[in-house]
Amino acid sequence: RALEPLRNDVLIIGSGMSYHNMQGFKPAMFPVSKSFSEYLVHACIGVNENHNAKKERLKLLHDWEKAEYARDCHPKSEHLVPLFVVAAAGGSKGSVLLDDKVLNVQVNSFSFS
């Protein structure tokens, strides 16, 4: 949230992945990654119409470990943390920039305005 005042003058980019289990880039993990991806999509854009969209988004992202298969997709959180940073610094409207299958898993990228 400390970066939020900069968002009108500076492009804030978070570099990470919505899926980052280096042992799990295999076809059997696609349903697992898809399920977690659906949680992230809901957290990032599914709350857009809510009056308190940003607050709800940050709550859902804060509770990411409660999502089905969260730790299967992210054994460690460091590649998901950039999403938390840009979601907190960004505006209340989330958008999906990338929704694709890469190396047998579902991946997503998001923007916030």
GUTI-836891 format. One line per 2 residues: number of its first residue (from 1); their letters; for each residue x, y, z of C-alpha. Coordinates in steps of 0.25 Angstrom, whole numbers. Layout:
<martors>
NUM) A) X/Y/Z  ...
</martors>
This chain:
<martors>
1) RA) 0/0/0  12/9/2
3) LE) 14/9/-13  -1/13/-16
5) PL) 2/28/-17  12/26/-28
7) RN) 2/19/-37  -2/31/-45
9) DV) 12/35/-49  19/22/-49
11) LI) 17/8/-55  18/-2/-44
13) IG) 21/-16/-49  21/-29/-41
15) SG) 29/-40/-47  25/-54/-43
17) MS) 16/-66/-47  2/-70/-43
19) YH) 8/-84/-43  22/-87/-38
21) NM) 24/-102/-34  37/-106/-41
23) QG) 34/-120/-39  20/-119/-44
25) FK) 21/-115/-59  14/-127/-64
27) PA) 1/-130/-70  -5/-137/-58
29) MF) -4/-123/-51  -12/-115/-61
31) PV) -25/-118/-53  -18/-113/-40
33) SK) -13/-101/-46  -26/-98/-53
35) SF) -33/-98/-39  -23/-89/-33
37) SE) -24/-80/-45  -39/-79/-43
39) YL) -37/-74/-29  -27/-64/-33
41) VH) -36/-59/-45  -48/-58/-35
43) AC) -39/-50/-25  -33/-41/-35
45) IG) -45/-38/-44  -57/-45/-39
47) VN) -59/-35/-28  -59/-23/-38
49) EN) -73/-20/-36  -73/-20/-21
51) HN) -74/-7/-14  -61/-10/-6
53) AK) -54/-17/-18  -40/-14/-14
55) KE) -42/-17/1  -48/-31/-3
57) RL) -38/-34/-13  -27/-31/-3
59) KL) -34/-40/7  -35/-52/-3
61) LH) -20/-50/-7  -16/-50/8
63) DW) -23/-63/10  -18/-69/-3
65) EK) -13/-81/5  -27/-85/8
67) AE) -30/-87/-7  -31/-101/-12
69) YA) -17/-106/-17  -10/-93/-13
71) RD) 2/-100/-7  3/-110/-19
73) CH) 4/-98/-28  13/-89/-19
75) PK) 21/-98/-9  27/-84/-5
77) SE) 21/-71/-7  32/-62/-13
79) HL) 27/-63/-27  13/-60/-23
81) VP) 17/-48/-14  18/-38/-26
83) LF) 4/-40/-29  1/-35/-15
85) VV) 9/-23/-17  3/-19/-30
87) AA) -11/-22/-25  -9/-13/-13
89) AG) -2/-2/-20  -12/-2/-32
91) GS) -26/3/-33  -39/-4/-30
93) KG) -42/-10/-44  -34/-23/-48
95) SV) -32/-29/-62  -27/-42/-67
97) LL) -15/-39/-76  -11/-54/-79
99) DD) -19/-66/-77  -12/-78/-84
101) KV) -6/-91/-83  9/-91/-81
103) LN) 18/-104/-79  5/-112/-76
105) VQ) 0/-103/-65  -10/-91/-65
107) VN) -4/-77/-63  -9/-63/-62
109) SF) -5/-49/-61  -13/-37/-56
111) SF) -13/-22/-56  -20/-12/-47
113) S) -25/2/-50
</martors>
